[in-house]
Amino acid sequence: MVTGGAGFLGSFIVEKLQAAGCRKIFVPRLEQYNLTERQAIRRAFDASHPDLILHLAAVVGGIGANRRHPGKFFYENLMMGVQLMDEARLRGVDQFVALGTICAYPKFSPIPFREENLWDGYPEETNAPYGLAKKMLLVQSQAYRAEYGFNSIFVLPVNLYGPRDHFDLETSHVIPALIRKCIDAMEAGHREMVCWGDGSPTREFLYVEDCADGILLAAERYRGTEPVNLGAGFEISIRELAEKIAHLTGFTGKIIWDRSRPNGQPRRMLDTSRAERLFGFKASTSFDDGLRKTIDWYRHVGKPALERA
């Protein structure tokens, strides 16, 4: 069972499972299975009888979406994960892979973020409800292993990007938002583009297919109780990112920084050594190559789809 298997990351996971010879893959779709409801979860188990669950489904968004919907993001992410893992335990599922988030780290965690620092402070306020809801899956995973011997693992991907991402400016993350703003500005003949904050925060980004590889490696090789970061091991400021995307898209206008908008967490970068040591994962896609693939996909697939919608 791949929850969120029709989504951004999940679609690549499903394709890689199929390429590896997996023929029985169940993707519970929201229209039939609202995973915040226990009865819907039970129906999904009855329909699929899974022996491996990859729990990727989440209610997510950028800073704006997190600020508008803190209650929704907390409740729905918490209820999906907690009930799904509990039902998996009751049904004797062989393995459960829970996806966390970098938003679970404390706001002022030392750089690079190490897994042992997860509990050293409160998350950045704009996405704390989401980050804490996902973090409870780690608590549940460790508690269920200790009491029931339940085989579950918890991985923490850094910010993802790539083809098939969401480019709706109301809900998208920073890379798709910047790509769309640059291309929209060029097509409209605008000579400037407005970005949130002051550009000083730093972020790390992991190409979506690299993340899919990391999750599947963890599922295959890792059986431990400790959380594991999945990242690319670099840091770039939002200002540098905006300039890089402007260059790669061909936007030559001025970038305006709206300082009335929030910056979000000051810095983000992961220590990725545990993943390499425990199950041999290391990101392989260069940032520029990944951005070019993402921009190309948006121009030829994503943008036409948005225009038809």
Residue frames relative to the residue before (quaternion, step in Angstrom):
aa qw qx qy qz dx dy dz
M 1.0000 0.0000 0.0000 0.0000 0.00 0.00 0.00
V 0.0714 -0.7736 0.6293 0.0209 3.56 -0.85 1.02
T 0.1731 -0.7724 0.6012 0.1095 3.60 -0.28 1.20
G 0.7705 0.2389 -0.2163 0.5500 3.57 -0.87 0.92
G 0.3588 0.7875 -0.4453 0.2296 3.56 1.27 0.28
A 0.6591 0.4665 -0.3126 0.5003 3.58 1.26 -0.22
G 0.5803 0.6198 -0.3557 0.3905 3.58 1.28 -0.06
F 0.8190 -0.2804 0.2046 0.4569 3.50 -1.41 -0.22
L 0.7643 0.3217 -0.1757 0.5305 3.59 0.50 -1.17
G 0.6607 0.5642 -0.3150 0.3821 3.56 0.87 -0.97
S 0.6268 0.5520 -0.3516 0.4228 3.58 1.01 -0.73
F 0.6556 0.4882 -0.3115 0.4846 3.59 1.08 -0.68
I 0.6001 0.5512 -0.3507 0.4616 3.59 1.08 -0.71
V 0.6685 0.5022 -0.3015 0.4583 3.57 0.86 -0.98
E 0.6571 0.5089 -0.3160 0.4576 3.60 0.91 -0.86
K 0.6746 0.4866 -0.2985 0.4681 3.59 0.96 -0.82
L 0.6131 0.5235 -0.3446 0.4810 3.60 1.09 -0.63
Q 0.6502 0.5090 -0.3135 0.4690 3.58 0.96 -0.85
A 0.6578 0.5118 -0.3049 0.4608 3.59 0.98 -0.87
A 0.6772 0.4823 -0.2824 0.4785 3.58 1.16 -0.62
G 0.6377 -0.5717 0.3112 0.4118 3.58 1.29 0.07
C 0.4657 0.6657 -0.4574 0.3616 3.60 1.23 0.14
R 0.1495 -0.8364 0.5254 0.0449 3.58 -0.53 1.17
K 0.7286 0.3649 -0.2295 0.5323 3.61 1.16 -0.40
I 0.1758 0.7743 -0.5739 0.2003 3.55 0.02 1.37
F 0.1237 -0.7989 0.5873 0.0396 3.55 -0.72 1.09
V 0.0820 -0.7838 0.6155 0.0082 3.55 -0.81 1.11
P 0.2317 -0.7889 0.5503 0.1453 3.63 -0.34 1.16
R 0.2213 -0.7916 0.5593 0.1075 3.58 -0.57 1.14
L 0.6220 -0.5955 0.3730 0.3456 3.54 -1.07 0.85
E 0.6159 0.5798 -0.3508 0.4019 3.58 1.04 -0.77
Q 0.7616 0.3335 -0.1829 0.5246 3.59 1.09 -0.68
Y 0.8082 0.1779 -0.0432 0.5597 3.58 1.08 -0.76
N 0.0984 -0.7709 0.6288 0.0259 3.56 -0.31 1.27
L 0.2657 -0.8401 0.4545 0.1310 3.56 -0.08 1.31
T 0.5175 0.5817 -0.4541 0.4331 3.60 1.20 0.25
E 0.6792 0.4590 -0.2746 0.5026 3.61 1.30 -0.24
R 0.4929 -0.6964 0.4367 0.2852 3.57 -0.71 1.09
Q 0.6508 0.5267 -0.3281 0.4376 3.59 0.94 -0.80
A 0.6385 0.5135 -0.3244 0.4726 3.59 1.05 -0.74
I 0.6157 0.5339 -0.3394 0.4697 3.59 1.06 -0.72
R 0.6559 0.5057 -0.3171 0.4621 3.59 0.93 -0.86
R 0.6409 0.5172 -0.3278 0.4630 3.59 1.00 -0.78
A 0.6306 0.5316 -0.3301 0.4592 3.59 1.06 -0.76
F 0.6529 0.4948 -0.3116 0.4814 3.58 1.01 -0.78
D 0.6422 0.5248 -0.3265 0.4534 3.59 0.96 -0.82
A 0.6906 0.4882 -0.2737 0.4580 3.58 1.07 -0.76
S 0.8131 0.3256 -0.1252 0.4659 3.58 1.04 -0.69
H 0.1285 -0.8220 0.5387 0.1329 3.63 1.11 -0.62
P 0.0868 0.8591 -0.5016 0.0535 3.62 0.76 0.97
D 0.2429 -0.7309 0.6063 0.1977 3.56 -1.24 0.47
L 0.7453 0.1937 -0.1547 0.6189 3.60 1.30 -0.22
I 0.0712 -0.7805 0.6199 0.0378 3.57 -0.94 0.91
L 0.1180 -0.7391 0.6611 0.0534 3.52 -0.97 1.01
H 0.1228 -0.8296 0.5431 0.0401 3.57 -0.25 1.27
L 0.0295 0.8217 -0.5606 0.0984 3.53 -0.13 1.41
A 0.5174 0.6731 -0.4149 0.3273 3.60 1.17 -0.49
A 0.1572 0.7721 -0.6005 0.1362 3.56 -0.99 0.90
V 0.3506 -0.6596 0.6109 0.2625 3.51 -1.32 0.40
V 0.0810 0.8407 -0.5175 0.1371 3.57 -0.26 1.28
G 0.1224 0.7790 -0.6121 0.0600 3.53 -1.33 0.20
G 0.6312 -0.5280 0.4059 0.3977 3.55 -1.32 0.02
I 0.7947 -0.3004 0.2132 0.4824 3.56 -1.31 -0.23
G 0.6601 0.5261 -0.3150 0.4338 3.59 0.88 -0.92
A 0.6780 0.4856 -0.2912 0.4687 3.58 0.88 -0.93
N 0.6406 0.5227 -0.3235 0.4601 3.59 1.01 -0.77
R 0.6702 0.4921 -0.3046 0.4647 3.59 1.01 -0.75
R 0.6811 0.4913 -0.2922 0.4575 3.60 1.05 -0.70
H 0.8269 0.2126 -0.0555 0.5177 3.57 1.00 -0.83
P 0.0922 0.8309 -0.5460 0.0558 3.66 0.76 0.87
G 0.6564 0.5141 -0.3175 0.4516 3.59 1.00 -0.76
K 0.6559 0.5078 -0.2985 0.4720 3.56 0.93 -0.94
F 0.6787 0.4950 -0.3019 0.4507 3.60 0.86 -0.94
F 0.6509 0.4984 -0.3259 0.4710 3.59 1.01 -0.74
Y 0.7257 0.4733 -0.2697 0.4203 3.57 0.61 -1.15
E 0.7319 0.4511 -0.2721 0.4321 3.58 0.66 -1.06
N 0.6589 0.4885 -0.3238 0.4716 3.61 0.97 -0.72
L 0.6469 0.5181 -0.3185 0.4600 3.57 0.99 -0.81
M 0.7145 0.4706 -0.2728 0.4399 3.58 0.73 -1.05
M 0.6068 0.5487 -0.3567 0.4511 3.59 1.01 -0.73
G 0.7462 0.4464 -0.2393 0.4319 3.54 0.66 -1.14
V 0.6874 0.5032 -0.2963 0.4319 3.57 0.79 -1.02
Q 0.7118 0.4476 -0.2721 0.4679 3.59 0.83 -0.94
L 0.6294 0.5395 -0.3389 0.4449 3.58 1.03 -0.76
M 0.6807 0.4741 -0.3003 0.4709 3.59 0.87 -0.90
D 0.6462 0.5182 -0.3341 0.4498 3.59 0.97 -0.77
E 0.6551 0.4941 -0.3167 0.4758 3.59 0.95 -0.80
A 0.6164 0.5390 -0.3401 0.4624 3.58 1.06 -0.72
R 0.6433 0.5142 -0.3154 0.4715 3.56 1.00 -0.81
L 0.6732 0.4991 -0.2963 0.4581 3.59 0.90 -0.91
R 0.7205 0.4418 -0.2429 0.4760 3.59 1.07 -0.74
G 0.4836 -0.6994 0.4202 0.3169 3.60 1.24 0.01
V 0.1948 0.7926 -0.5482 0.1824 3.59 1.05 0.72
D 0.5272 -0.6789 0.4181 0.2939 3.59 -0.90 0.96
Q 0.8205 -0.0465 0.0867 0.5631 3.59 0.89 -0.91
F 0.1107 -0.7716 0.6256 0.0319 3.54 -1.12 0.84
V 0.1115 -0.7787 0.6161 0.0401 3.57 -0.78 1.08
A 0.1238 -0.8081 0.5754 0.0252 3.57 -0.53 1.24
L 0.2697 -0.7627 0.5715 0.1378 3.54 -0.93 0.97
G 0.1976 -0.7708 0.5976 0.0987 3.54 -0.77 1.07
T 0.3703 -0.7086 0.5480 0.2459 3.55 -1.20 -0.55
I 0.5640 -0.5920 0.4570 0.3503 3.55 -1.16 0.58
C 0.5553 0.6164 -0.3807 0.4083 3.59 1.24 -0.41
A 0.5630 0.6064 -0.3844 0.4093 3.59 1.24 -0.20
Y 0.5794 0.6086 -0.3770 0.3896 3.61 1.18 -0.41
P 0.6021 -0.5564 0.4214 0.3877 3.60 -1.15 0.52
K 0.6424 -0.5599 0.3709 0.3692 3.55 -1.14 0.70
F 0.8044 0.2218 -0.1004 0.5419 3.57 0.91 -0.90
S 0.1595 0.8029 -0.5516 0.1603 3.56 0.96 0.85
P 0.5400 -0.6230 0.4437 0.3513 3.64 -0.97 0.76
I 0.3768 -0.7067 0.5585 0.2161 3.54 -1.17 0.72
P 0.5431 -0.2678 -0.7900 0.0959 1.60 -1.66 1.89
F 0.5875 -0.5769 0.4298 0.3706 3.57 -1.20 0.59
R 0.1052 -0.7788 0.6169 0.0426 3.55 -0.80 1.05
E 0.6302 -0.5863 0.3582 0.3617 3.54 -1.02 0.81
E 0.6539 0.5303 -0.3221 0.4330 3.59 1.02 -0.69
N 0.6391 0.5299 -0.3248 0.4530 3.62 1.28 -0.20
L 0.3755 0.7818 -0.4505 0.2120 3.61 1.28 -0.09
W 0.7758 0.3522 -0.1680 0.4958 3.60 1.01 -0.79
D 0.4788 0.7185 -0.4045 0.3015 3.59 1.23 0.26
G 0.8155 -0.0077 0.0024 0.5787 3.62 1.20 0.19
Y 0.6185 -0.5527 0.4205 0.3677 3.55 -1.38 0.12
P 0.5370 -0.6384 0.4376 0.3357 3.63 -1.01 0.73
E 0.6643 -0.4603 0.3942 0.4375 3.57 -1.32 0.22
E 0.5800 -0.6853 0.3220 0.3003 3.53 -0.75 1.17
T 0.6684 0.5363 -0.3342 0.3923 3.61 0.88 -0.83
N 0.8043 0.2104 -0.1439 0.5368 3.61 1.07 -0.50
A 0.2901 0.7938 -0.4905 0.2125 3.61 1.24 0.37
P 0.6532 0.5117 -0.3595 0.4269 3.69 0.77 -0.79
Y 0.6552 0.4922 -0.3033 0.4862 3.58 0.98 -0.84
G 0.6830 0.5063 -0.2917 0.4383 3.58 0.83 -1.00
L 0.6853 0.4806 -0.2862 0.4664 3.59 0.95 -0.85
A 0.6087 0.5453 -0.3573 0.4522 3.60 1.05 -0.69
K 0.6870 0.4621 -0.2820 0.4847 3.58 0.94 -0.87
K 0.6182 0.5668 -0.3373 0.4275 3.58 1.09 -0.70
M 0.5874 0.5861 -0.3676 0.4199 3.59 1.14 -0.57
L 0.5655 0.5826 -0.3920 0.4325 3.60 1.17 -0.39
L 0.6045 0.5329 -0.3564 0.4728 3.58 1.13 -0.56
V 0.6408 0.5154 -0.3186 0.4714 3.59 0.94 -0.91
Q 0.6748 0.4952 -0.2905 0.4638 3.56 0.88 -0.98
S 0.6409 0.5418 -0.3208 0.4392 3.57 0.93 -0.92
Q 0.7001 0.4579 -0.2713 0.4760 3.58 0.84 -0.97
A 0.6536 0.5136 -0.3184 0.4557 3.60 0.99 -0.81
Y 0.6830 0.4855 -0.2937 0.4599 3.58 0.95 -0.85
R 0.6139 0.5177 -0.3570 0.4771 3.59 1.08 -0.59
A 0.6720 0.5138 -0.3012 0.4402 3.57 0.95 -0.94
E 0.7694 0.3762 -0.2091 0.4720 3.61 0.85 -0.92
Y 0.8205 0.2672 -0.1012 0.4950 3.57 0.88 -0.97
G 0.4287 -0.6909 0.4744 0.3374 3.60 1.22 -0.24
F 0.3271 0.7714 -0.4871 0.2462 3.58 1.22 0.48
N 0.3560 -0.7604 0.5134 0.1774 3.55 -0.82 1.07
S 0.2708 0.7406 -0.5732 0.2226 3.57 -0.13 1.29
I 0.1321 -0.7731 0.6158 0.0749 3.55 -1.19 0.65
F 0.2526 -0.7739 0.5725 0.0971 3.54 -1.24 0.57
V 0.0177 -0.8048 0.5928 -0.0243 3.59 -0.64 1.13
L 0.2558 -0.7801 0.5634 0.0927 3.55 -1.11 0.83
P 0.1326 -0.8022 0.5772 0.0763 3.62 -0.17 1.18
V 0.4483 -0.6322 0.5606 0.2917 3.52 -1.24 0.59
N 0.7449 -0.3755 0.2724 0.4795 3.63 -1.25 0.00
L 0.2560 -0.7866 0.5484 0.1223 3.57 -0.82 1.04
Y 0.0114 0.7649 -0.6437 -0.0218 3.54 -1.32 0.38
G 0.3764 0.7305 -0.5255 0.2203 3.54 -1.24 0.30
P 0.7243 -0.3768 0.3183 0.4817 3.58 -1.30 -0.12
R 0.7924 0.2907 -0.2658 0.4657 3.57 -1.24 0.73
D 0.4006 0.6980 -0.4938 0.3293 3.60 1.22 0.22
H 0.5391 -0.6072 0.4743 0.3402 3.58 -1.33 0.20
F 0.1516 -0.8246 0.5434 0.0433 3.59 -0.73 1.08
D 0.3744 0.6945 -0.5105 0.3418 3.59 1.21 0.44
L 0.4253 -0.7498 0.4447 0.2432 3.60 -0.53 1.16
E 0.5982 0.5704 -0.3643 0.4290 3.61 1.20 -0.38
T 0.8198 0.2413 -0.0884 0.5117 3.59 1.03 -0.71
S 0.5569 0.6627 -0.3869 0.3176 3.61 1.16 -0.39
H 0.4926 -0.6128 0.5273 0.3222 3.52 -1.35 0.32
V 0.7772 -0.4463 0.1968 0.3977 3.52 -1.35 0.28
I 0.6737 0.5070 -0.3339 0.4215 3.64 0.81 -0.84
P 0.6951 0.4301 -0.3142 0.4828 3.67 0.70 -0.83
A 0.6143 0.5469 -0.3590 0.4411 3.60 1.04 -0.67
L 0.6811 0.4826 -0.2910 0.4674 3.59 0.90 -0.90
I 0.6247 0.5280 -0.3432 0.4617 3.59 0.98 -0.78
R 0.6852 0.4791 -0.2965 0.4615 3.57 0.82 -0.94
K 0.6512 0.5212 -0.3306 0.4415 3.60 0.91 -0.85
C 0.6511 0.5158 -0.3195 0.4560 3.59 0.96 -0.84
I 0.7065 0.4599 -0.2748 0.4624 3.57 0.79 -0.99
D 0.6330 0.5231 -0.3310 0.4649 3.59 1.00 -0.79
A 0.6487 0.5250 -0.3160 0.4514 3.59 0.96 -0.89
M 0.6608 0.5063 -0.3101 0.4592 3.59 0.92 -0.87
E 0.6886 0.4875 -0.2935 0.4494 3.56 0.88 -0.92
A 0.6985 0.4494 -0.2643 0.4901 3.58 1.13 -0.66
G 0.4716 -0.6931 0.4259 0.3402 3.58 1.28 -0.14
H 0.3941 0.7216 -0.4790 0.3073 3.58 1.19 0.46
R 0.3223 -0.7720 0.5230 0.1629 3.54 -1.05 0.79
E 0.7530 0.2588 -0.2204 0.5634 3.56 1.22 0.34
M 0.1722 -0.7587 0.6228 0.0825 3.54 -1.31 0.48
V 0.2796 -0.7759 0.5468 0.1446 3.58 -0.88 0.96
C 0.0752 -0.7883 0.6106 0.0094 3.55 -0.95 1.01
W 0.5490 -0.6407 0.4359 0.3133 3.57 -1.14 0.66
G 0.8163 0.2872 -0.2059 0.4570 3.56 -1.23 0.63
D 0.6010 -0.5664 0.4206 0.3756 3.53 -1.23 -0.55
G 0.5667 -0.6424 0.3607 0.3688 3.59 1.28 0.11
S 0.5449 0.6760 -0.3785 0.3206 3.59 1.24 -0.14
P 0.5804 0.5900 -0.4124 0.3807 3.67 0.98 -0.58
T 0.2777 -0.7441 0.5814 0.1765 3.55 -1.19 0.56
R 0.0895 -0.7845 0.6128 0.0329 3.52 -1.22 0.61
E 0.2544 -0.6989 0.6392 0.1956 3.50 -1.40 0.30
F 0.1286 -0.8093 0.5716 0.0409 3.57 -1.00 0.79
L 0.1731 -0.7779 0.6002 0.0680 3.54 -1.05 0.88
Y 0.4537 -0.6892 0.4976 0.2674 3.55 -0.82 1.03
V 0.5864 -0.6573 0.3445 0.3246 3.56 -0.80 1.06
E 0.6751 0.4825 -0.3168 0.4594 3.62 0.92 -0.76
D 0.5948 0.5341 -0.3655 0.4768 3.59 1.11 -0.56
C 0.6379 0.5219 -0.3235 0.4648 3.59 0.99 -0.82
A 0.6331 0.5282 -0.3297 0.4600 3.59 0.94 -0.85
D 0.6419 0.5144 -0.3199 0.4701 3.58 0.97 -0.84
G 0.6621 0.5229 -0.3062 0.4410 3.58 0.95 -0.89
I 0.6543 0.5128 -0.3126 0.4596 3.57 0.96 -0.85
L 0.6877 0.4767 -0.2880 0.4657 3.58 0.91 -0.87
L 0.6052 0.5266 -0.3512 0.4828 3.59 1.10 -0.60
A 0.6440 0.5136 -0.3206 0.4677 3.58 0.97 -0.84
A 0.6505 0.5191 -0.3169 0.4549 3.58 0.94 -0.87
E 0.7023 0.4803 -0.2618 0.4557 3.57 1.00 -0.84
R 0.8437 0.2831 -0.0789 0.4493 3.56 0.85 -1.01
Y 0.7307 0.4531 -0.2398 0.4508 3.61 1.11 -0.55
R 0.0182 -0.8056 0.5917 -0.0247 3.57 -0.91 0.94
G 0.4519 0.7339 -0.4127 0.2946 3.59 1.18 0.39
T 0.5634 -0.6188 0.4483 0.3142 3.54 -1.35 0.19
E 0.6462 0.5662 -0.3225 0.3973 3.59 1.13 -0.57
P 0.5241 -0.6170 0.4760 0.3436 3.61 -1.12 0.62
V 0.1624 -0.7893 0.5876 0.0734 3.57 -1.15 0.63
N 0.3872 -0.7174 0.5407 0.2077 3.57 -0.89 1.03
L 0.0992 -0.7380 0.6611 0.0920 3.54 -1.24 0.63
G 0.2667 0.7698 -0.5396 0.2123 3.57 -0.52 1.15
A 0.5463 -0.6197 0.4656 0.3174 3.51 -1.37 -0.10
G 0.4475 -0.7490 0.4093 0.2669 3.59 1.29 -0.12
F 0.6565 0.4433 -0.3670 0.4876 3.62 0.95 0.79
E 0.2588 -0.7583 0.5844 0.1281 3.56 -1.29 0.36
I 0.0332 0.7888 -0.6121 0.0445 3.58 -0.94 0.90
S 0.4458 -0.6803 0.5035 0.2914 3.60 -0.99 0.78
I 0.6040 -0.5584 0.4226 0.3805 3.56 -1.21 0.54
R 0.6057 0.5484 -0.3551 0.4542 3.60 1.08 -0.65
E 0.6676 0.4796 -0.2943 0.4875 3.59 0.90 -0.93
L 0.6276 0.5445 -0.3296 0.4482 3.56 1.03 -0.80
A 0.6589 0.5045 -0.3106 0.4635 3.58 0.88 -0.93
E 0.6592 0.5019 -0.3076 0.4679 3.59 0.96 -0.83
K 0.6480 0.5189 -0.3180 0.4579 3.59 1.01 -0.81
I 0.6792 0.4753 -0.2945 0.4754 3.59 0.90 -0.89
A 0.6005 0.5443 -0.3563 0.4649 3.60 1.05 -0.70
H 0.6598 0.5067 -0.3018 0.4655 3.59 0.93 -0.90
L 0.7132 0.4698 -0.2684 0.4457 3.59 0.83 -1.00
T 0.6927 0.4390 -0.2836 0.4970 3.61 1.11 -0.55
G 0.5077 -0.6565 0.4185 0.3690 3.59 1.21 -0.43
F 0.4422 0.6822 -0.4707 0.3428 3.60 1.23 0.23
T 0.1109 -0.8309 0.5448 0.0209 3.60 -0.66 1.11
G 0.4702 0.6933 -0.4329 0.3329 3.58 1.26 0.16
K 0.6583 -0.5084 0.3946 0.3904 3.54 -1.36 -0.15
I 0.2931 -0.7274 0.5947 0.1772 3.55 -1.11 0.80
I 0.1586 -0.7899 0.5906 0.0455 3.58 -0.67 1.20
W 0.2272 -0.7807 0.5697 0.1198 3.59 -0.87 0.97
D 0.2428 -0.7747 0.5737 0.1083 3.57 -0.66 1.18
R 0.1968 -0.8398 0.4989 0.0850 3.57 0.00 1.31
S 0.5384 0.5961 -0.4223 0.4201 3.59 1.22 -0.03
R 0.6307 0.5172 -0.3197 0.4821 3.58 1.29 -0.30
P 0.5597 -0.6382 0.4060 0.3385 3.62 -1.07 0.66
N 0.4639 -0.6723 0.5136 0.2629 3.52 -1.25 0.61
G 0.3590 -0.6873 0.5389 0.3293 3.57 1.02 -0.81
Q 0.7927 -0.2879 0.2137 0.4930 3.56 -1.28 -0.31
P 0.5481 -0.6667 0.3872 0.3242 3.64 -0.85 0.92
R 0.8112 -0.0320 0.0566 0.5811 3.60 0.88 -0.93
R 0.0011 0.7763 -0.6303 -0.0113 3.53 -1.20 0.62
M 0.3045 0.6980 -0.6168 0.1988 3.51 -0.91 1.02
L 0.3091 -0.7922 0.5076 0.1388 3.55 -0.85 0.99
D 0.3674 -0.6090 0.6424 0.2853 3.48 -1.38 0.43
T 0.1316 -0.8398 0.5258 0.0312 3.59 -0.48 1.19
S 0.3752 0.7752 -0.4530 0.2305 3.58 1.26 0.17
R 0.6137 0.5678 -0.3665 0.4082 3.61 1.03 -0.68
A 0.6527 0.5135 -0.3200 0.4560 3.61 0.93 -0.84
E 0.6572 0.4963 -0.3185 0.4694 3.59 0.97 -0.79
R 0.6848 0.4956 -0.2877 0.4501 3.57 0.95 -0.86
L 0.7608 0.4256 -0.2177 0.4389 3.59 0.85 -0.97
F 0.8392 0.0172 -0.0130 0.5435 3.60 0.97 -0.67
G 0.6122 -0.6560 0.3183 0.3060 3.55 1.15 0.68
F 0.4502 0.6970 -0.4611 0.3144 3.59 1.12 0.52
K 0.1312 0.7424 -0.6511 0.0880 3.53 -1.07 0.92
A 0.4822 -0.6790 0.4667 0.2978 3.59 -0.78 1.01
S 0.2166 -0.8221 0.5206 0.0791 3.57 -0.97 0.88
T 0.6460 0.5275 -0.3238 0.4468 3.62 1.21 -0.33
S 0.3967 -0.7055 0.5293 0.2545 3.59 -0.77 1.00
F 0.6178 -0.5869 0.3756 0.3644 3.58 -1.12 0.69
D 0.6674 0.5010 -0.3117 0.4543 3.60 0.89 -0.87
D 0.6456 0.5091 -0.3265 0.4663 3.59 0.98 -0.80
G 0.6577 0.5140 -0.3085 0.4562 3.57 0.96 -0.87
L 0.6501 0.5054 -0.3177 0.4700 3.58 0.99 -0.80
R 0.6383 0.5257 -0.3346 0.4519 3.59 0.94 -0.81
K 0.6527 0.5067 -0.3126 0.4685 3.60 0.97 -0.85
T 0.6590 0.5138 -0.3036 0.4577 3.57 1.01 -0.83
I 0.6528 0.5055 -0.3031 0.4759 3.58 0.95 -0.89
D 0.6531 0.5135 -0.3110 0.4616 3.57 0.94 -0.90
W 0.6511 0.5061 -0.3210 0.4657 3.60 0.95 -0.83
Y 0.6571 0.5116 -0.3261 0.4473 3.59 0.89 -0.87
R 0.6646 0.5158 -0.3131 0.4406 3.58 0.90 -0.90
H 0.7997 0.3535 -0.1593 0.4584 3.58 0.83 -0.98
V 0.7825 0.2727 -0.1468 0.5402 3.60 1.17 -0.49
G 0.7425 0.4571 -0.2452 0.4239 3.57 0.62 -1.14
K 0.6911 0.4806 -0.2855 0.4582 3.56 0.84 -0.96
P 0.6504 0.4900 -0.3416 0.4692 3.65 0.84 -0.78
A 0.6353 0.5305 -0.3335 0.4514 3.61 1.03 -0.74
L 0.6471 0.5148 -0.3139 0.4666 3.58 1.00 -0.83
E 0.6667 0.5117 -0.2980 0.4525 3.56 0.99 -0.84
R 0.6598 0.4924 -0.3097 0.4756 3.61 1.12 -0.59
A 0.6020 0.6066 -0.3557 0.3783 3.57 1.13 -0.65
